[in-house]
Amino acid sequence: MIVICEPHFRGLQHTQFNAALVGSVAEAFPEGGLIFCAEREHMNHVKSVVGTHVAAVRFIEVELPGRLPVAAHLEQLALCRWIFGLADKTQARQIVFCSAETWNALVSIKVMLRRFPQISCLVVLHNLQTKVRTPQPQRLTPQLFSFRRWLLAGNTAKLHYLIPGSPPVIEQGLKKHLPRLRNYVSPIDLPYVFADSVGSEPFKDDVIHFGFYGHASLRKGADIFFKLADEVRSARTKYQAIFVLIGEILDKQLKEMPRTSVTIPSPNAPLSQKEYDKYGKCIDYALFFHLASAYELNGTAAILDAFSHLKPIIALKTPLSEYYFNKMGDIGYLCESYSDMKNCVLKVLETKPTGRYRVQQDTILAKRGQFSPAGIAPEFRILVEQKVH
């Protein structure tokens, strides 16, 4: 028996990842049962994504900590105690925490590990780059409550961290930013439950749609996307270009930028999963401008969103984007610079490369399975058996 718990995210947040994680654990350990604990709405979303892929999962609703600081700390500890108690009662020797977003979540897990020495834990760390690179407070009290401090303190062989993303990139990021933590962390490919999509007809009505998947932020290069859209739309091309942002705008600086060349269905609020998929299916190419410096300790599901809808990608070359091209082959165009990327888009608008587009779709369909729960499962099982005692 393995207990999986989402102790922080509510509703739609991280639904795709948690569903894929549940699926990966189930595939890795088919001989054991699974329990997934989460807030009600989140639990139901995960259940709907997992569907019939994972039959032997028991879903249990839990109450997450509130937002008042002092009460939240106590409620976090109480939730953690309840999860460990559930594991003990069901004779589970392994707990997987889908996230640990606050310092007190880390403290609660480490306290409970001492009270339940027969149990070991895997803890998934999301957005670690931001958490550890934020300037650390100098005063003693703020230092005591810093995420970085409690990430490094009190680690044992019973606790191991997972960072989903590109393993080679994250390995280098750990050497650079968290060398003391390297023995307690393993990078793992980001798992994903892919849609049963065969891909939509490309280039309808001689219009070519270029999309930006996910929320718009500076670290994802949304400002460059807006710039490219303006410059391409002002050029004379054989085929018409339409640019679509499939997500909300997060950064204030981006909200103040002119963006008349980009269609944005929902600039100020997250799209529902149904809406996200609807717009995601209607583009022809997914564009990626992620800053290399912002993804040394993070992965991104946006590239996998493109694979799910069988969309070839046009990406600036970074260690992250290069990793997926090396793993999969001809899945689009990898560009050395902004100028190279702009020229690539303009060439597509002149040539409408239907033949190569179909080849790229076939490659994505053939190769994306390595990031599915079944594809991640062998890696996950080896990791658990070798790293967590």
N, C-alpha and C positions, 0 to 999 in steps of 0.2 A: 504494500500500500504506500502511495505517495500523496502527500497533501500539497496542493498548489493554492497560493493565496495572493490576491491583489489587494494590498492594504491601503492603497491611496487613490487610484483613479476611479472616477464615477462615469456613468453614462457611456457615451461612445468613445471616450478617450482610451487609446491603446487597445481597442477591441480587436483589431486585426492582429496585432502582435500577440496578445494573450491567447487568442484562439489558436494561432499557429504554435505557440509555446505548449499549450495543452496537447495539441495534436502531436508535437514532437516527442513529448514525454511519453504519451500513450504508445507511439510507434517504437520508442526506444525500450520500453519496458512492458511488452504486451502480456507478460505473465502476472503482472500486479494490477490492483485496482487503483483508481484515481479519485480524489476528491478535489473539487475546485470551489473555493470560497471567495465571494466578492459581494459588493453592493448590488442590490436587486436589479436595477436597470442594466448595469454593466454585465452582471451575470447572464441576463437574458440575451443581451447582444452577443456575448461570446457563444452562448448556446446556439444561437441562430447561425452564426458563422461556422461553428464546428459541425453542426447538422448531424448527418449520419456518419461522418468520417470517424468519429470516436464514440463508440457505443457504451463502453464501460466507465463512464464518468458520473460521479454523484455530485450534483450541484447544491451548494449550501449558501444561503444568504447570510451576510454579516453586516453589522452596523459599523460604519467607518467613523473615525474620530471627527469631531466638529472643528470649528474654525477659531474658537477662543483659545489663545495660546496655552495657558496653564491647564485648562481642562483637556485640551487636545493631547498634551503630553501624557496625562494619566490614562486617557482613553486609548492612546496608542499602546501603552504598556498592557492595558487590560485586553485589548484585541490580540496582541502578540501572545499573552499568557493563554488565552482561549484557544488560539491556533495550535500552540504546543500541546495543550491539554487534549485537543482533538486528535492530534497525531499519536500521543501516548495511548489514548483510549482505543484507537483503531489499530494499534501496533505498527504504525508507520514509522520507519526509521529515517525518512527523508522529507524535508519541507522545502518547497521551491517558492520563494517570494518573488512575485512578478515585478516588483519595484521596491525601492527604498529611497524616497524623495527627500527625507528630512534627517537631521542628525539624531533626533529622538527615536526614529524608526530603527536606525542602526544600533543605538544603545539598547533598545528594547529587545532586539534579536539577540544581542550578545549577552544580555543578562539572562534571558531564557535558556540559552545554550548551556549556561553553567548550572541551571536548575534541572535540565533534562539532558544529562550527558550521553544518553543512548541515541539521541537524535542529532542529525547533521543537517546543514542548510546550504542551499544555493540561493544567492540573492542577485537578481538582475539589476544592473545599474544603467539607467537611461540618462542621456544628456550630461554625462559626467564631465565633459569638456567645460561647460559653463560652471559647474559646481566647484571644480578644483582650480580653475584659472582665475576666478574672481579674486581680487585683492583681499588678503586675509586681514581681519581687524587686529589692531595692535594691543588694545586693552585686554586685560585678563578675562573679564566676564564674556565679551563677545567671542574671544578665542575659544573659551570653554564650550560654546554652543556652535562652533563651526562644523560644517559637514566634513571638511577635509580632516580635521582633527580626529573625529570619531570613525572615519573610514580607515585611518591608519592605526588606531589604537585597539588593543584587545582582540586581535585576530588569532584564530587557532586553526588546527587541522580539521575541525568540525564545521568550518565556515569557508565557503568559496564564492567568489563573485564572478558573474558572467557579464561581459560587455558585448551586445549584439552589434555586428557591423562587419567590416572587412578585417579579418584576422591579421594580415601583414601590416596594415596601416595602424591598427590598434596596438600591436606589439611595439612598433616604433614610438607611438604616443606614450605608452607606459614607461618605456626607457627614458623618455624625455621629461615627463611630468610627474610620474609616480614610481620611481625605481624601487622604493621600499615595499611596494605592494605587489610586485611582479609574481611572487610565489603564491599569492592568494587570488589571482585573477586569471581568467581564461577568456580570450575573445572567441566568439562563435558567430558563424554566419547568421545573418538575420533571417529567421524562418518566415514563411508566408503561405497562406492558404489561397491558392490561385483560383480565379474564376474559370468556369468551364466554357470560356469564350473561344470562338473560332476567328475573331477579328472582324471588324466591319469593313465594308467596301471603301477603299481609300480614294481620295481625291475626287469626291463627288462634285458634280457640276463645275469641274475645272477650278475648284477652290481647294487650297491646301491649308489645313488647320495646324497650327503649332501651339502646344499646350505647356503650361507650367503646373506640375502637380504639387498639391499641398499648400500650406499657408505661405504667404509671401513674407520673407524676412531678408535683412541685409546679408546674413551669413549664408543664405541660400542663393544670393545673387539676384534677387528680384529686381533690384535697381538696374542691373545689366539687361535683364529681360525687357524691362520697359524701354530702355535705350535702344535695344536692337529692334524692337517692334516699331518704334518711331522711324528709325533709319530705313528699315526694309519697306515699310508702308509708303514712305516718301519716294522710293525708287520705282522705276518703270520695269515691270516684269511681265513675262508671258502669261503666268497664272496668278490669280489673286491670292494674297496671304491674309489669313485671319489668325490673330493671337488671342489665346484664352487663358486666364488665370483661374485654375480650378481649386479655389481655396480663398480664405480671408486674408486681409492685409493686417499684419501684426505691428510692424514698426512705425512709429509716428512719422519718421522721416519719409517713409514710403507713401504714407497717406497724403503727405503734402506735395508729392511729386506729380507733375502732369502725366496722365496715362490714357490719353484719348485714343491711342492706337491699340489698346488691349480691352477685350471684353471681359468683364468681371461679374459673374452671376451673383456673388454674395460677398462684397468687399468687407463687411463689418461683422459677419457672424459665420461660424463654421457651417459647412454644408452637411446635410444628413448623408448617411452612407449611400442611400438610394440616389440622391442628387449627385454626389461625388462620382459614383459609377456612371451615371447617365452622361455627365459632361466628359468624363474620362474616356468613354467609348467613342466620342464624336470627334476627337482630334486625330491627326495623322502622324505627327511626330511629337515626342516629348523632349523639351529643352531643359538642360541642366547646367547651372552656372555656380554650383556649390564652391565656396571658398575652401581651399585645401587646409588652411590653418584652423578652420572651424570644425573640422571633422577628423581630428587626430584621435579622439577618444569617443566618437559617436558614429553610429550608422544612420542610414536614412531609408525609410520604406518607400519613398517616392519613386525610386528606380524600379522597385519591385511592383509598384502600382502600374507602371508602364508595361512591365512584362506580363502582368495579369491581363491587360487589355490588348496584348500583342502589338504594342506600339514601338517601333524603332526609335532610338534616341539620338539626339544630337547634343554632345556634351563637351564642355571645356575639359581638357586633359588635366586630371589631378590624380593622386594615388588612389583615391576612392573610385572614380569613374574608370580608370585604367584597370583596376582589379576586376570589374565586371566584364569588360571587354576581353581581358585575358582568359577569364573563366568560361566565356560563352562564345566568342568568335564574332562574326559579322552581325552585329545587332543594331547598327546605325553608323554614326560618324563621330570619331573622336578628334577633337580640334585642338591645335596647339595654342591658339590665341583667340582673342575676341575677333580680330580681323578675319582669321581663318574660319571662325564660326559663322560670321556674317556672310562671308563668301559662299560657305556651304549652303546656307539657307537660300541665298540668291540663286545658286546653281540648281537647287531642287525646284525653285519656282520657274526656272527656265526649261528644265528637262523633264519634270514629272516622271521620276525613275520608277515606273510601276513594276518592271521586272525585278529589279534589285530589291524593291520594297517587299515583294512577296518572298524572296529568298530570306530577307532579314526576319520577317514574321515566322517563317518555318524554323529558322535557327533559334529564335526566342522560345517557340513552342517546344522544340526538341531539348533545349538546354536548361530551361527554367526549373525543371523538376528537382535539380540539385539543391534548390532553396526551399522546397516544400517540406512539410513535416517528415515525410518518409525519407527525403534526401538528407535532412539534418539529423535524423534519429541515430544513425551509427556513430556520428561524431559526438552527439550528446551522451550516448551510453558510455563510450570510452572515457569521456571527460569525467562523468560521475564516478565510474569505477576506479579511475586512476587518481583523481584529485581530492575526493571527499571521503573521509574515513570515519 
